[in-house]
């Protein structure tokens, strides 16, 4: 059984692990695992966020908008959620809306 004790900082420790540090790690993992709701909703919708035309489910943009992107932007959109997709999506959407 793990013993509870108080660390020099005054925080409770369980089995020698500071609870606050442990909880912070869990929160960070949760934040990295879940993409922002708005990006996920657009990704699973059937409306292109750039031009409002129909698009396939689980794609970022319709074909016309996707093929209007540079090779580098298209490639970045193949990143996974939490591994660069959100940044690539935001940059591509900004480019399409301004271009």
N, C-alpha and C positions, 0 to 999 in steps of 0.2 A: 504494500500500500504506500502511495506517495505521501510524503510529509509536507504539510503546509508550513511555510516560514516567511518571515518578512525580510526583504532584501534591505541593504543599506539605503536604498532610495525610498524605502517605505512602502514598496509595492509587494503584493503577495506573490510568493513563488510556490509552484507545485513541482515537487521532484527536482528542484534545482533550475527549473525553467521559468523565467519571468512570464506571467500571464499576458502582460501588455505586449511584449514582443511576439509571443505566440499568436495572439489575436490579430496583430498588425499583419503578420505573414499570411494568415487566413483571408483577411480582407483584401490584400494585394492579389492573391491568387484568384479570388472571386471577381475582382475588377478586371483582371487580365483575361479571364475565361469568357466573360459576357461582353459582347459588343454593345455600343450604345443602342438603345431601343429604336431610335429613329432610323439609323442605318440598317438595322436588321429588318425593320418593317418595310422599308423601301426594297431591300434585297428580296424579300419573299412576296412582294406585291407584283402585280402585272401591269404597272404603269411606270414608264420611264421618268425618273425624277428631273431629267434635263429638258425634255420636250413634251412630256405628258402623253406620248403615244404609247401603244401597247408594247410590252416586252415580255420575255419568258420569265417564269418564276425562277428564283435563285440565280438571277443574273443582275449585274449592277445597272446596266443600261440597255436600251433597245439596240438592235444591230447598227442602225444608221449612226447613232451617237457613239457607240463603241468604236466603229471603224473610222470615226472622225478624230479619234485620239492618236497621239504619237505612239510609236512602237513601245517606247519606254513606259508610257502611262498604261497601255494595254497589258503589258507584262506585269506591272506592279499590281494590277487588279486581280491577278491570280494568287496573290498572297492570301494566307488564311486569316480569318478573324483573329485579332490579337497579335498578329505577326506582320502587320504593315498594311493590311487591307483597308482599315479605316482611314489612314493617312492618304493612301492612293485614291480611294473613293472620293474623299473630300477635295483633293487636288483636281481630279478629273471632272467632278461636278462644277467646281469653280471655273475651270477652263471652258467647259461646254456652255455654261451660262454667260460667260464674258465674251466668248468667241463667236 
